[in-house]
Amino acid sequence: MHAARSGLIAGLLAAVLLAALCPFPAAGRGGVLVFALSGGPDTLDPQKTSATLSFQIMKSLYDTLVEPDDHGILVPDLAQSWTMSADGKQWTFRLKPGVRFHNGKTLDAQDVVATFTRVLDASTASPKRTDYGAIDGVEAVDPLTVRFTLKQAFAPFLAALGQGWGAILPRDAIAAGNDFGGRPIGTGPFRTAEWVRDSYLRLVRFDGYFARGEPALDGVTFRFVSEDAVKTAGLLTGEFDVVDAVDPLEIPRLQSNPGVVLAPRRNATINVVAINNARKPYTDIRVRQALWYAIDRATLLKTAYGSGSTPVAEFMDVSSPFYVDLGDPYPYNPAKAKQLLSEAGLASGFSTDLALPQPYQAHVKAGELLQAMLAQVGIQAKIRVVEFGFWLSRIYGGPHDYDLTIIGHTGKLDPDGRLAGFGDPTTNYVQYNNPQVAALIDAGRFTLRTDLRKRIYAEVLRHMTQDAMMVFLGQPQDYVITRTGVRNVKEMYAIDTYDLRTATK
């Protein structure tokens, strides 16, 4: 008995030692998350795009100096602390030590200098260059301290640093002319392994990530799937762990399925029918107002974007501290729409172009509903479905080749991020022309007092709605939809960007 007992003890000790040398993976850690997105990125260069689909991925690849917490408060990311001078013109950031890029380089202040020098260089052609236009200079004070000097106090500055286009890049790769669009190099929790455009992007865990213990996953595979039916089927069969959107008609079925979890997203997006104000007949405010009266906004929102969608009559989300409730200034009234068209000399109606971006199926569905509503007042909308890259280059940018389009404007960390450029027809895609609005938006940028900024932006929002520069539909109801067992798939506050650092499956 004694020998047998000794042997048992020896065996148990051996098992304990083996477990210590070869530990099992911690519960809830490891694995590859398969995330079905409605479409793929146009580029993985954070400073050369304004596409939401790109930034939904890029939080996994890059970090910024600061980032929003769950309540929208800007907290440290790559910077561990910062100070602002009394006049608001100097911002000094102390960087976290020991942060590494995917190429092995250690982050220092010169990387920050090189990054913002690149953004401000006109040859970079960054669509977000104006967000940093207040920068007069950026310098490395020491290896871990960087100082920005502004031309004047600029209220949205810290928020601009926390948006995705403020991602910090390594100066050696910038100097070498690295193609960040196809070969991203950041400090983020994952790095690229394989990218097959229009099909999938495979990311793997970056073991050198500065937040120890993160990420929890071994990797993430983003699958680009535009068809809602395919996403729903893949979620139900377990092919996909997460999907970004499904047809609202599928929501009841998914909610009743024990293998699926639906969590409402903190969505700050405003969906709009954008109007080219520079094209006739939309140069006439009566025609733009007629569009508002012709559209049953509540029905369109509920049908195309979900029953929980919220109609708003302004260019600001209801969760923003800068939101002002303008009521319903143009209630659904087809007779009023016809009256305004008649007053504008269009009693017999007219034909118009309606460009809809693919792969946004909900926008396409909304466009089909819009087409039917406009037909009731004599406006014949000719639908033109365009690829999103085309939409970005030819409608949002370039020649603004459209009459009407439907799109969602994602949330921003500061109201300037949504409103900047509107009022000056040369700097906004709807070519809205109102010098008073442009002047007010500029005033809001350079006013540090929050109470004054709220008054300024309230006036801006009223003017925009009164001018009917766009038809503001409202905030869509969205969910983060996952398989049971998937945890911590987070959405960054207001900016429609996924944070997968602590996600598990």
N, C-alpha and C positions, 0 to 999 in steps of 0.2 A: 504493500500500500504506500509506504514511504517513497519508494523509487518511482511509482506511478505518479504520486503527487508532485515530486520534484520535476518529473518530465513535463507535467502539465504546466507548472509554473514557468519552466524554461521556455515552453512553446508560447505561452502568453506574452512573456517578455520579448521574445523574438518578433511576435506579431506587432507589439507596440513599437519596437525599434523600426520595423519595416514601414509602419504607418507614418512614423516621424520623418523617415528618409524619403518616402514616396507618398505625400499626402494626397488624399482624394480631393477633387475640385470642390470648392465651397458651394453649398446649396444655392441655387439661383444664379450661379455664375457660369460663364462659358456659352458656347453655342453661337450660331449665326442667325441673326434676325433677318427675315425676308419681308421687305417693305414695298408694297405696290403703290407707286405714285402715278398720278394721271399723265405725266409726261416727264421727259428728261430735261436736263439743264442745257441751255444754249452754250454755256462755257463754265469752266470751273475757276476762272479768274475773277475774284471777288470785286475787283475794281473796274471791270469792263462789262458789267451787266446790271440791269435793274429788274431781272426776271425773278419772280417769286419762286418758281420751280427750281431755280439754281440755288437760291439761298436756303431753301428747305433742306438741301443736302450739305451746303458748305459749312454749317455750324459743326458738322462732324469732322471737318478738315482743317478749319482755321479757328483762331481765337482773336479777340479784340482786347484793347486795353481795359475796357469796362464792359459790363453786360447788365441787363435788367434782371432783377429777382422776380419772384412770383407776383409781386405787387407793383412792378414797374419802377422800383427804386434802382438806380444805377449803383452797382457794387463792383468790387475788384474782379478782374479776370487776369490778364497778363500784368497789369499794374497792381501793386499791393497797396498803394496809397497815392494821394495827389492833393495839391493845394492850388488855390486860385488867388491871385493878387487882389487887393482891395478894389482896384479899378476894373477888374474882370478881364484884363488884357494879357495876363501871363498865367499859364497853367503848367505846373511842374509835376511830373509823374515819376514815382519810384517803382522800378520794375521788380518782379519776383525773381530771385536768383535761381540759377540752375535749370531754367526752362530750355528745352531743346526742340529744334525743328526736325522734321522728318528726315532731312539730309544729314543729321548729326550735329549741325552747328548749334552753338549755345546762343540764346537770345541776348542781345544787348541793345543799348540805346541807339547805336548806329543803324540797326535794323528798322527802328521806328522812323528815324530820319529818312532813310532810303525809301521806306514805304510811302510816306506822305509827300516826299519829293516826286515820286513816281505818279501819285494821284494827281498832283497839281501840274504836272508836265502836260502841256496841251497835246503833245504827240501821243500820249497814252489814250486820249479820247475817252476818258472816264465819264459815263453819264451822270456820275455823282460828284464830279469835280466841284460844282458850286456849293456843295455841302461844306466844303473846306476852304471856300474862297476868302474867309476872314483871316486865314493864316498868313501872317507876314513873314514868319520864319520859324524853323524848328531846329534845335541844336542838342547835341549830346553834352550834358554838363559833366558827367562821368560815365563809366561803363553801364551803370544801372539807373541813371537819372536822365530824363529827357525833358526839355522845356519848349513849349509852344508859345510864341509871341503873336498876338492877334492885332490886326489893324485897329480894331475897336472891340469893345465888349460885345460878345455874340452869344445870345441866350441858348441857342440849340447846340452849342459846341460839344458839350459832354455827351449829349444824346447821339450826335453824329458819330462820335468815336465808338459808340456801342452798337451801331448798326453793322450789318454784315460786310458792307463795303469798307469798313474801317479795319478789316483783317490785316494783321501784321505779317509781312513776308521777309524772308532772309535776304540781306543785302548782297551776299555773294551770288545768289541765284538771279537777283535783279540785274546785277552788273554783267552777268554772263548771258543775259537775254533769254532766260528760261521761259518756256511757253507754259505759263501757269494755267492757261485755259485747258490744256490737255494733260499737263504734268504738274498738278498742284503740289506745292510744298508749304506746309503750314506747321503749326504747333498743336493741332487738334488731336482729339482722342483716337482718330482713325486715319489711316493713310490709304491711298488708292492702290489697288492690286490689278484691276482689269476694268476697262470701260469699252463696252460695245454700244456705240451711239444708237439711240432709239430702241435699245433692247434692255440693257442692264448696266449697272455700275457696282462693282464689288469692292468693298472696303475691308481692311483687316485692322485689328487692334494695333495701336501704336504703343509699344511697351515702354517707350520713353516719355509718355505723357506726364506732365508735371503734377497733376492731381493724383496722388498715389492711391491705388485701389480702383481707379477708373481707367478705362471703361470696364464694365462688367462682362460685356459680350466679347467673343472672339472676333466677331466681324458683323458687318451689315451688308446685305445685298439689296440694292434698290432696283426693283423691276418696274419698267415703264409701261403702264397698261392704261390705255385711254378708254376702253370699253367698260362701263359700269357693270354690265352683266358678268364679264370675265372676272372682275375684282370680287364681286359678291360670291361667285362660284368658288374662286380660289381661297377665299377666306373660310367658307363653309367646309371645304375639303381639307384645309390645313396646308394648302400650297403656299399661302401667304399668312404671315403672322400679323401684319398691320396693313390697312388700306387707308388712303387719305380721303376718299370720297366714294359715295355710292348713290344710285338713284334714290331720291326721297321716298319713292313708292316701296323700296325694299326695307325701309327702316323698321316697320312693325314686325316683319318676318325675322329680321336680325335681332331685334330686342327680345323676341320670344325664344331665341335659340340659346341653350345653356352653354354652348361652346364659344359664344361671342360676347364681348363686352363693348358697350358704347358709352363713351365719356364725352359730354359736351365740351367743345373747344372754346377757349376764351378768344373769340374771333372779333377782331377790330376792323375787318374788311368792310368797305362800303362798295356795293355793286351799283353800277351806273349804266344808263344809256348815254354814252358820250356823243356829243353833237359837234360837228365841224362848224363852228361859228363863222368861219370865213367863207363858207360856200352857200350860195343861194339855194333855196330860199331861207336858210337858217340864219342869215344876216339880220332877218326881221325877228325881233323879240316875240311878236305875236305868234309866229310859227313855232318857235321853241316852246312857248307857253302852251300852245295847242297840243304839243306832244305830251306834256304833263297831263292835261285833261283827258287825253285819249287813252291813257294807260291805266288799267286797273292794277295799281302797283301791289296791293296786298295779295290779290289772286296770283299775279305773276310770281311774286316772291314765294308764296306757299307752294305753288305747283312745281316751280323749277328748282327751288333751293331748300325746301323743307318747311313744315308747318310751324316750326319755332323761329322762323326768320322774323326780323323786326324792321318794319318800314321806318325810314327816317327821311326828312325833307331837307337835309343839309349834308355838307361834305365833311362830316365828323361822326365818329362812332359814339354811341351812348355811354360807353365806359370811360371816355376821355373826360378829364376835368375841364376841358375847354368846350364841351358839348353845350349847345343852347337849343332848347326845344322850340322849334318854329311851327309846331302844330302840323296842319295839313293845308298848306296854302293853295294847292291845286287839286282838289278832290276829283275823283273820277267823274267825268261829265262829258260824254261824247258830243252832246249838243253844244256845249260851250266851246269844245275844240273846233267844231264845224263853223261856229260863229266867228271865231278868231281867224280861221283860215279864209273865210269869206271876206273879212275886213282886210286881210293881207292880199286880196286879189286872187285867191286860190280856191274859190268856191267849188270848182270842178275837180279839185284834188291835184296830186302830182305823184311822180315816181321818185323813189329814193333808193340809194345803195345802203345795204345793211351788212357790214362785214363782221363775221363771227369767228372767234379764235378757237382753233382746235389745238390741243386735246381737251379743252374745257367743255365737256358734254353739257353741264348745267347751263352754261352761257348759250350754247347752241339751242338747247330746249327753250330757254327764255326768249331767244330770238324768234323762234317759231311762234310762240305765244304773242310776242310783240307784233309780228307780221299780221296776225289775225286781228289784233286790236286796232292797229293803224288802218287796216282795210275798212273798218267800220266807219271811219271818218273820211274816207277817200284817198288815203295815202297808201300807195302800192309799194311796199318794201320788197326789194329784190335781194334775197339772201345770197351772200357770198361767203362760204366757209374757207378760211385761210389758215395755213400752218402758223404756229405761234412765232416762229422766227421771222416770218414775213410780217406778221402783225407788229412785232417790235421794231423792225427796220423800216417799214413802209407806212404804218398807221401811227404808232406811237412816236416814232422817230421819222427822219427823212422828210418826204414830201407831204405827209399826212393825207394819204390817198384813200379817203373814205367820206361818206356822209354821216352815217350812224354806225356805232359799234357798241357792244356790250362787254364790260370788263369789270373786274374787281380791283379796287385800290386797297392794298393791304395796309395794316396799321403801321404807325410810326411811333417812335419814342418821344417825339416832340411834334407839335402841330405844324411847325415849319416844314417838316419832312413831307407832309402831305400837301401843303398849300404853296410852297415856294414855287415861283415861276408863273402862277396863275395871275391873270390881269394884264400881263405883257404878252401879246399874241405871238411873239417870236420865241417864247420860252415855255409854251405849254401846248400839248397835242390837240386840244380842242380849239386852239387859237382864240381864246377868250380875251377880249380887249376891254379893260376897264382900268384906266390909270389910277383912279382913286383906290381901287382894291390892291393894285400893285404897290402903291405907296404905303398902304396900311400893313401889308404883309412884310415889307421891308422894315417898317417901324417895329413890328412885333419881333423881328429877328434881333434887333439891337436894343431891346428893352429888357432889363434884367428883373424888374418887379413883376411877379406872377399876376397880381391883381390887375395891373395895367395891361399885361398881355391878354388876359381873359377878355377885357373890354375891347381891345383892338380886334381880336379874332372873332368875337361875337359880331362885330360890325362887318367883318369880311364875310362871314358865313351868311349873314342876312343879304348882303349885296349879291352874292353868288346865286342864292335861291331866287331872289327877286328878278335877276337877269336871266334866269332859266338857262344858265350856261350848259348844264347837263341835267338829265332827269336822274335824280338820286333815288334809287330804288330802296335801298336799305341794307341791313346786315344779314347775311345768310346764316342759317342754322347749320353748323357743321359739327362733326363728331370726330374724335380719335377712336377708330374702330379696330379692335384687336381680338386675337384669339384668347380664350381663357388661359391664364397662366402667364401671359405677357404683362410685365409691370414697368412702370416708370418711363413710358414713352411720353415725354413732356413737350409742350409747345411753349416757346419763349413768349413772354408777355407782349401782346399787341402785334408782334412782327411776323407772325405766321411762319415761324422757323422751328424745326424739330430739334430737340436736345435729347440725344441718345446716350449721354455719358453714363447714366446710371440704369439704363434699361436692362431688363433681364427677361429670359424666357425659360 
